[in-house]
Amino acid sequence: MKMKIEIEYKVWWIKNPPSIAIYYPVKNPEEGLEVYARLVKEDLENPDIKSNVGGLIVSDNENRLNWTEWYDENGLDISQLYDEQESKKE
């Protein structure tokens, strides 16, 4: 009998590259977008942060050895979805 493998997601975030990435486990891409937006806002309010980079990774491997960048059905990554969301606010 095959076991159902759960898909896992993590937002990764690097403040002032090339520092170390911090990983935030999330339940799904929607929660990932919320975490990503919060991290952007926090960094914009912190004068010590000169640059940052982040994304959403996904794994469906039972050993969690293989993580890949997540893209939606239109080929957009989490940063592009964030930018799209922000442009609708203007």
C-alpha positions in Angstrom: 0.0 0.0 0.0 1.4 3.4 -1.0 1.4 6.1 1.6 0.1 9.5 0.7 2.9 12.0 0.8 2.0 15.4 2.1 3.2 18.4 0.2 5.2 20.8 2.4 5.9 24.5 1.8 8.5 26.9 3.3 9.0 30.6 2.8 12.8 31.3 2.7 14.1 34.8 3.5 17.5 36.4 3.5 18.1 39.8 5.0 21.2 41.7 3.7 22.5 38.9 1.5 24.8 37.0 1.6 23.6 36.2 5.1 21.9 32.9 6.1 18.4 32.1 5.0 15.6 31.8 7.5 12.8 29.3 6.8 9.2 29.7 7.8 7.0 26.6 7.3 3.6 27.4 5.9 0.5 25.3 5.2 -0.1 26.4 1.6 0.9 29.1 -1.0 -1.8 31.5 0.3 -0.3 31.4 3.8 3.2 31.7 2.2 2.1 34.9 0.5 0.9 36.3 3.8 4.2 35.5 5.5 6.2 36.9 2.5 4.2 40.2 2.7 4.8 40.5 6.4 8.5 40.0 5.9 8.6 42.6 3.2 6.8 45.1 5.4 9.1 44.4 8.4 12.2 44.9 6.3 11.0 48.1 4.8 10.4 49.5 8.3 13.9 48.5 9.5 16.7 50.9 8.5 19.4 48.3 9.1 18.0 46.1 6.2 19.6 47.3 3.0 18.4 44.5 0.8 16.6 41.2 1.0 15.5 38.2 -1.1 13.0 35.5 -0.6 10.8 32.9 -2.1 8.5 29.9 -1.5 9.8 26.4 -1.8 7.9 23.1 -2.0 8.7 19.5 -1.4 6.6 16.4 -2.0 9.5 14.0 -1.3 8.9 11.8 1.8 12.5 12.4 3.0 12.3 16.2 2.4 15.6 16.1 0.6 14.4 17.8 -2.5 13.0 21.3 -2.3 12.2 23.3 -5.4 11.0 26.9 -6.0 7.2 27.0 -6.1 5.3 28.5 -9.1 1.6 28.9 -9.6 -0.4 27.6 -12.6 0.6 30.8 -14.5 4.3 30.3 -13.9 4.5 33.1 -11.3 6.7 32.8 -8.2 5.7 34.2 -4.8 7.5 37.5 -5.3 5.7 38.1 -8.6 2.4 37.3 -6.9 3.2 39.7 -4.1 4.0 42.5 -6.7 0.8 41.7 -8.5 -1.2 41.9 -5.2 0.5 45.2 -4.3 -0.2 46.8 -7.7 -3.9 46.2 -7.3 -3.8 48.3 -4.1 -2.6 51.4 -5.9 
